[in-house]
């Protein structure tokens, strides 16, 4: 799963900046000219982390975009904190800019926070997406938003995250050698490191998504309110999860599916929360198969 020697060279990605309110958002076009697919990344990563999935979808003939949420990658930091409605606003801005709003064949796929943001955006704009594919969309099974939790394990872990390395190569070796990122497909890990770090003024490289911003995103997660709005989502939706996950396990994923009008559950044997970056071939197959069975003329 980690060897990419037999893969074709990556397509040329063209990036541009659009505006989500006052926040600059980086949008990445992977190529292709078929059915449009929009990819939304998880907390702490960026749109180019989708590289192994995006490349496979382009090879299948899809036209693919991804983007960097505020506070991630080459997008700007949020000027007013990280309430998760802001991530839905980013999706809204990208979809409108790409003229995909209401496209009859549009499929949007999101991982973790990315999936939650897509569901929020569809609830805000019913009919925007023809279908949604969400791998472990982060939500809490409550009908009233929970207060922010600035002392949860993910928030504490983000604050302790090492943010600087002498080189990208050393960062990649470090992540590949220990949990949690040691499970990532080699190409996904490489894309994360190459585009998730910037050259630091003091020398070396530093994370583009700062530990402080990542910690606040996790802290604000309990208040995202996604679960209470699932009945507002009319698009056919695949809710996928990993068999071994500790984030959105199969039992909770099933509750999410049951709350949707047109939901289906897919459990990936042997995978955890990083599924799309653990086994991009299997995930690309799942997205393409879902697009095919829900395709309209």
Secondary structure, DSSP 8 states (H G I E B T S, - for coil): ----TTS------EEEEEEETTEEEEEEEEE-SSSEEEEE--TT--GGGGHHHHHHHHHTT-EEEEE--TTSTTS---TT---THHHHHHHHHHHHHTT-TT-TT-EEEEETHHHHHHHHHHHHSTTS-SEEEEES----S-SS-----TTSHHHHHHHT---EES-HHHHHHHHHTSTTGGGS-HHHHHHHHHHHEEE-TTSSEEESS-HHHHHHHHHHGGG---GGGGGG--SEEEEEEETT-SSS-HHHHHHHHHHSSSEEEEEETT--TTHHHH-HHHHHHHHHHHHHHT---
